[in-house]
């Protein structure tokens, strides 16, 4: 007898940035009545017994436990099931783009008139970015060269830019690299994105070393897009991988 096959593709993502507040807010709009589940079991028996129990939430998270019942005793067991932020994020991405991810430039190009972008428009896309600046909790710039990987990210803001951006073209290091012409000058749209340092899940070594080497790095993003005028756009990221 042939065992049933799973035809759907499972996408595993290693998130480097997650805004849990925004993810929970979006998820609650998709699943307003199922955030978490409490399963209660109560067994009354006159004889000694060990009872195995199990439950699930949304059919995706299984939990199990065991209750011991002595003669004449009654025990109640509660199991609280929660859905991880990563899993919620995957569900939101699938809802927004059905796991078909296009470049941000291609997504923006689909808008005939950028002024028609809805307030709070949620998109999923990828682009090549440069980390152009980091500001500390007092909004003072932190020098990128020589920055330590384990510096305190609490309260910091990371500025990333992509595409046709005036600030990017002023980076002397970038102008001397081959990727500058390929990835930036040829692009029509300019994109800016800010990271809150406390929401980063990884260290920043790969970002700062990328700048020192004069190369770009590619990010896939779930976020909110806004039109800033003159072919310039701002992305508020909810998840980056």
C-alpha positions as a Markdown table, in Angstrom:
| # | Residue | x | y | z |
|---|---|---|---|---|
| 1 | Unk | 0.0 | 0.0 | 0.0 |
| 2 | Unk | 1.5 | 3.4 | -1.0 |
| 3 | Unk | 1.7 | 6.0 | 1.7 |
| 4 | Unk | 0.2 | 9.3 | 0.8 |
| 5 | Unk | 2.7 | 11.9 | -0.6 |
| 6 | Unk | 3.1 | 15.5 | 0.5 |
| 7 | Unk | 2.9 | 17.6 | -2.6 |
| 8 | Unk | 3.3 | 21.0 | -1.0 |
| 9 | Unk | 6.7 | 22.6 | -0.6 |
| 10 | Unk | 7.8 | 23.6 | 2.9 |
| 11 | Unk | 9.8 | 26.8 | 3.0 |
| 12 | Unk | 12.3 | 27.1 | 5.8 |
| 13 | Unk | 13.7 | 30.6 | 6.4 |
| 14 | Unk | 16.5 | 31.8 | 8.7 |
| 15 | Unk | 15.2 | 35.1 | 9.9 |
| 16 | Unk | 17.8 | 37.8 | 10.7 |
| 17 | Unk | 15.2 | 40.4 | 11.8 |
| 18 | Unk | 11.7 | 40.0 | 13.3 |
| 19 | Unk | 9.3 | 42.6 | 14.5 |
| 20 | Unk | 7.2 | 40.4 | 16.8 |
| 21 | Unk | 4.6 | 43.1 | 17.6 |
| 22 | Unk | 3.8 | 43.7 | 13.9 |
| 23 | Unk | 3.9 | 39.9 | 13.1 |
| 24 | Unk | 1.4 | 39.2 | 15.9 |
| 25 | Unk | -0.8 | 42.1 | 14.7 |
| 26 | Unk | -0.9 | 40.7 | 11.1 |
| 27 | Unk | -1.4 | 37.2 | 12.3 |
| 28 | Unk | -4.4 | 38.1 | 14.5 |
| 29 | Unk | -6.1 | 39.5 | 11.4 |
| 30 | Unk | -5.7 | 36.2 | 9.6 |
| 31 | Unk | -6.6 | 34.0 | 12.6 |
| 32 | Unk | -8.6 | 36.2 | 15.0 |
| 33 | Unk | -10.0 | 33.4 | 17.1 |
| 34 | Unk | -7.0 | 31.1 | 17.3 |
| 35 | Unk | -4.1 | 32.6 | 19.1 |
| 36 | Unk | -3.4 | 29.9 | 21.7 |
| 37 | Unk | -5.3 | 26.9 | 23.1 |
| 38 | Unk | -5.6 | 25.5 | 26.6 |
| 39 | Unk | -6.5 | 21.9 | 26.8 |
| 40 | Unk | -7.9 | 20.5 | 30.1 |
| 41 | Unk | -8.1 | 16.9 | 31.0 |
| 42 | Unk | -9.8 | 15.5 | 34.1 |
| 43 | Unk | -9.9 | 11.8 | 35.0 |
| 44 | Unk | -11.5 | 10.1 | 37.9 |
| 45 | Unk | -10.7 | 6.5 | 38.7 |
| 46 | Unk | -10.8 | 4.2 | 41.6 |
| 47 | Unk | -7.7 | 2.3 | 40.6 |
| 48 | Unk | -4.1 | 3.4 | 40.1 |
| 49 | Unk | -3.5 | 4.4 | 36.5 |
| 50 | Unk | -1.2 | 6.4 | 34.2 |
| 51 | Unk | -3.1 | 8.2 | 31.4 |
| 52 | Unk | -1.3 | 9.5 | 28.3 |
| 53 | Unk | -2.8 | 12.7 | 26.8 |
| 54 | Unk | -2.2 | 14.7 | 23.7 |
| 55 | Unk | -3.5 | 17.8 | 21.9 |
| 56 | Unk | -2.8 | 20.2 | 19.0 |
| 57 | Unk | -3.4 | 23.8 | 18.0 |
| 58 | Unk | -4.3 | 24.6 | 14.4 |
| 59 | Unk | -3.3 | 21.1 | 13.5 |
| 60 | Unk | 0.3 | 22.0 | 13.4 |
| 61 | Unk | 1.6 | 21.9 | 17.0 |
| 62 | Unk | 1.4 | 18.7 | 19.0 |
| 63 | Unk | 1.7 | 18.5 | 22.8 |
| 64 | Unk | 1.6 | 15.6 | 25.1 |
| 65 | Unk | 1.7 | 14.8 | 28.8 |
| 66 | Unk | 0.8 | 12.2 | 31.4 |
| 67 | Unk | -1.4 | 12.2 | 34.5 |
| 68 | Unk | -1.0 | 9.9 | 37.5 |
| 69 | Unk | -4.3 | 9.0 | 39.2 |
| 70 | Unk | -4.3 | 7.2 | 42.6 |
| 71 | Unk | -7.2 | 5.4 | 44.1 |
| 72 | Unk | -10.1 | 7.8 | 44.7 |
| 73 | Unk | -8.1 | 10.8 | 43.5 |
| 74 | Unk | -8.9 | 13.2 | 40.7 |
| 75 | Unk | -6.3 | 15.2 | 38.7 |
| 76 | Unk | -6.7 | 18.0 | 36.2 |
| 77 | Unk | -3.9 | 18.7 | 33.7 |
| 78 | Unk | -3.7 | 21.9 | 31.5 |
| 79 | Unk | -1.6 | 22.2 | 28.4 |
| 80 | Unk | -1.0 | 25.6 | 26.8 |
| 81 | Unk | 0.0 | 25.5 | 23.2 |
| 82 | Unk | 1.5 | 28.6 | 21.5 |
| 83 | Unk | 2.5 | 29.2 | 17.9 |
| 84 | Unk | 6.1 | 30.5 | 17.3 |
| 85 | Unk | 6.7 | 33.9 | 15.7 |
| 86 | Unk | 8.6 | 32.2 | 12.9 |
| 87 | Unk | 5.7 | 30.0 | 12.0 |
| 88 | Unk | 3.3 | 32.9 | 12.1 |
| 89 | Unk | 5.7 | 34.8 | 9.8 |
| 90 | Unk | 5.7 | 31.9 | 7.3 |
| 91 | Unk | 1.9 | 31.9 | 7.2 |
| 92 | Unk | 1.7 | 35.6 | 6.6 |
| 93 | Unk | 4.3 | 35.5 | 3.8 |
| 94 | Unk | 2.3 | 32.7 | 2.1 |
| 95 | Unk | -0.9 | 34.7 | 2.5 |
| 96 | Unk | 0.7 | 37.8 | 0.9 |
| 97 | Unk | 2.6 | 36.3 | -2.0 |
| 98 | Unk | 1.8 | 32.5 | -2.0 |
| 99 | Unk | 5.6 | 32.0 | -1.5 |
| 100 | Unk | 6.3 | 33.5 | -4.9 |
| 101 | Unk | 8.9 | 36.3 | -4.1 |
| 102 | Unk | 9.8 | 38.9 | -6.7 |
| 103 | Unk | 12.3 | 41.8 | -6.6 |
| 104 | Unk | 11.1 | 45.0 | -5.0 |
| 105 | Unk | 11.8 | 46.9 | -8.2 |
| 106 | Unk | 9.5 | 44.5 | -10.1 |
| 107 | Unk | 6.8 | 44.9 | -7.5 |
| 108 | Unk | 7.0 | 48.7 | -7.5 |
| 109 | Unk | 7.0 | 48.7 | -11.4 |
| 110 | Unk | 3.5 | 47.0 | -11.3 |
| 111 | Unk | 2.0 | 50.2 | -9.8 |
| 112 | Unk | 1.1 | 52.4 | -12.8 |
| 113 | Unk | 0.8 | 55.4 | -10.5 |
| 114 | Unk | 2.9 | 55.1 | -7.3 |
| 115 | Unk | 0.5 | 57.5 | -5.6 |
| 116 | Unk | -2.1 | 54.8 | -5.8 |
| 117 | Unk | -0.1 | 52.6 | -3.3 |
| 118 | Unk | -2.5 | 52.1 | -0.5 |
| 119 | Unk | -1.5 | 53.3 | 3.0 |
| 120 | Unk | 0.0 | 50.4 | 4.8 |
| 121 | Unk | 0.4 | 48.3 | 1.7 |
| 122 | Unk | 2.0 | 45.0 | 2.7 |
| 123 | Unk | 4.5 | 43.4 | 0.3 |
| 124 | Unk | 7.0 | 40.6 | 0.1 |
| 125 | Unk | 10.1 | 41.0 | -2.1 |
| 126 | Unk | 13.9 | 41.0 | -2.3 |
| 127 | Unk | 16.5 | 43.6 | -3.1 |
| 128 | Unk | 20.2 | 44.3 | -2.9 |
| 129 | Unk | 21.1 | 46.6 | 0.0 |
| 130 | Unk | 23.9 | 48.6 | 1.5 |
| 131 | Unk | 24.1 | 49.3 | 5.2 |
| 132 | Unk | 24.9 | 53.1 | 5.0 |
| 133 | Unk | 24.7 | 54.2 | 8.6 |
| 134 | Unk | 24.0 | 53.1 | 12.2 |
| 135 | Unk | 22.7 | 55.6 | 14.7 |
| 136 | Unk | 22.9 | 55.1 | 18.5 |
| 137 | Unk | 20.2 | 55.6 | 21.1 |
| 138 | Unk | 21.0 | 59.4 | 21.0 |
| 139 | Unk | 20.7 | 59.5 | 17.2 |
| 140 | Unk | 24.4 | 60.0 | 16.8 |
| 141 | Unk | 26.1 | 58.2 | 13.9 |
| 142 | Unk | 28.3 | 55.2 | 14.8 |
| 143 | Unk | 31.4 | 54.8 | 12.6 |
| 144 | Unk | 31.0 | 51.7 | 10.4 |
| 145 | Unk | 34.6 | 50.9 | 9.9 |
| 146 | Unk | 36.2 | 49.1 | 12.8 |
| 147 | Unk | 32.9 | 48.6 | 14.6 |
| 148 | Unk | 32.9 | 45.6 | 16.9 |
| 149 | Unk | 30.5 | 42.7 | 16.2 |
| 150 | Unk | 29.3 | 42.5 | 19.8 |
| 151 | Unk | 28.5 | 46.2 | 20.3 |
| 152 | Unk | 25.3 | 47.0 | 22.1 |
| 153 | Unk | 22.4 | 47.1 | 19.6 |
| 154 | Unk | 19.8 | 48.3 | 22.1 |
| 155 | Unk | 18.2 | 51.5 | 20.9 |
| 156 | Unk | 20.3 | 51.6 | 17.7 |
| 157 | Unk | 18.8 | 52.2 | 14.2 |
| 158 | Unk | 20.3 | 50.6 | 11.1 |
| 159 | Unk | 19.8 | 52.5 | 7.8 |
| 160 | Unk | 19.9 | 50.4 | 4.7 |
| 161 | Unk | 19.5 | 51.7 | 1.1 |
| 162 | Unk | 19.0 | 50.2 | -2.3 |
| 163 | Unk | 18.6 | 51.3 | -5.9 |
| 164 | Unk | 18.9 | 54.8 | -7.2 |
| 165 | Unk | 19.8 | 56.6 | -4.0 |
| 166 | Unk | 21.8 | 59.8 | -3.8 |
| 167 | Unk | 23.3 | 58.8 | -0.5 |
| 168 | Unk | 24.5 | 55.5 | -1.9 |
| 169 | Unk | 26.2 | 57.2 | -4.9 |
| 170 | Unk | 28.2 | 59.3 | -2.4 |
| 171 | Unk | 29.9 | 56.2 | -0.9 |
| 172 | Unk | 33.4 | 56.3 | -2.4 |
| 173 | Unk | 34.1 | 52.7 | -1.5 |
| 174 | Unk | 31.1 | 51.6 | -3.5 |
| 175 | Unk | 31.9 | 53.7 | -6.6 |
| 176 | Unk | 35.1 | 51.8 | -7.0 |
| 177 | Unk | 33.4 | 48.4 | -7.2 |
| 178 | Unk | 31.9 | 46.6 | -10.2 |
| 179 | Unk | 28.6 | 46.0 | -8.4 |
| 180 | Unk | 27.9 | 49.7 | -8.2 |
| 181 | Unk | 27.0 | 50.0 | -11.9 |
| 182 | Unk | 25.1 | 46.7 | -11.9 |
| 183 | Unk | 23.0 | 47.0 | -8.8 |
| 184 | Unk | 22.5 | 50.7 | -8.2 |
| 185 | Unk | 23.0 | 53.2 | -11.0 |
| 186 | Unk | 20.9 | 51.1 | -13.4 |
| 187 | Unk | 17.9 | 51.0 | -11.0 |
| 188 | Unk | 15.0 | 53.3 | -11.4 |
| 189 | Unk | 13.7 | 53.3 | -7.9 |
| 190 | Unk | 15.4 | 54.2 | -4.6 |
| 191 | Unk | 14.5 | 52.2 | -1.5 |
| 192 | Unk | 15.3 | 53.0 | 2.2 |
| 193 | Unk | 14.8 | 50.7 | 5.1 |
| 194 | Unk | 15.4 | 51.0 | 8.8 |
| 195 | Unk | 16.2 | 48.2 | 11.3 |
| 196 | Unk | 15.6 | 48.5 | 15.0 |
| 197 | Unk | 18.7 | 47.0 | 16.5 |
| 198 | Unk | 16.9 | 45.2 | 19.3 |
| 199 | Unk | 14.9 | 43.2 | 16.7 |
| 200 | Unk | 17.9 | 41.8 | 15.0 |
| 201 | Unk | 18.3 | 38.1 | 15.6 |
| 202 | Unk | 21.9 | 37.8 | 14.5 |
| 203 | Unk | 25.1 | 39.6 | 14.9 |
| 204 | Unk | 26.0 | 42.2 | 12.3 |
| 205 | Unk | 29.4 | 40.9 | 11.3 |
| 206 | Unk | 28.3 | 39.9 | 7.8 |
| 207 | Unk | 26.7 | 43.3 | 7.3 |
| 208 | Unk | 29.7 | 45.4 | 8.3 |
| 209 | Unk | 32.2 | 43.2 | 6.5 |
| 210 | Unk | 30.1 | 43.4 | 3.4 |
| 211 | Unk | 30.6 | 47.2 | 3.5 |
| 212 | Unk | 34.3 | 47.0 | 4.0 |
| 213 | Unk | 34.6 | 44.6 | 1.0 |
| 214 | Unk | 32.6 | 47.0 | -1.2 |
| 215 | Unk | 29.9 | 44.4 | -1.9 |
| 216 | Unk | 26.2 | 44.2 | -1.7 |
| 217 | Unk | 24.0 | 41.8 | 0.2 |
| 218 | Unk | 20.6 | 40.5 | -0.7 |
| 219 | Unk | 17.6 | 40.6 | 1.7 |
| 220 | Unk | 14.1 | 39.2 | 1.3 |
| 221 | Unk | 11.6 | 41.3 | 3.2 |
| 222 | Unk | 8.1 | 41.2 | 4.5 |
| 223 | Unk | 7.1 | 44.7 | 5.2 |
| 224 | Unk | 5.0 | 47.8 | 4.5 |
| 225 | Unk | 5.8 | 50.1 | 1.6 |
| 226 | Unk | 5.3 | 53.9 | 1.4 |
| 227 | Unk | 5.9 | 56.3 | -1.5 |
| 228 | Unk | 8.1 | 59.2 | -0.7 |
| 229 | Unk | 8.0 | 61.0 | -4.1 |
| 230 | Unk | 10.5 | 61.2 | -7.0 |
| 231 | Unk | 10.7 | 57.4 | -7.4 |
| 232 | Unk | 11.8 | 57.0 | -3.8 |
| 233 | Unk | 10.2 | 54.5 | -1.4 |
| 234 | Unk | 10.4 | 53.5 | 2.2 |
| 235 | Unk | 10.1 | 50.0 | 3.5 |
| 236 | Unk | 9.1 | 49.3 | 7.1 |
| 237 | Unk | 10.4 | 45.7 | 7.7 |
| 238 | Unk | 8.4 | 43.2 | 9.7 |
| 239 | Unk | 10.7 | 40.2 | 8.8 |
| 240 | Unk | 14.0 | 39.9 | 7.0 |
| 241 | Unk | 15.8 | 36.8 | 5.9 |
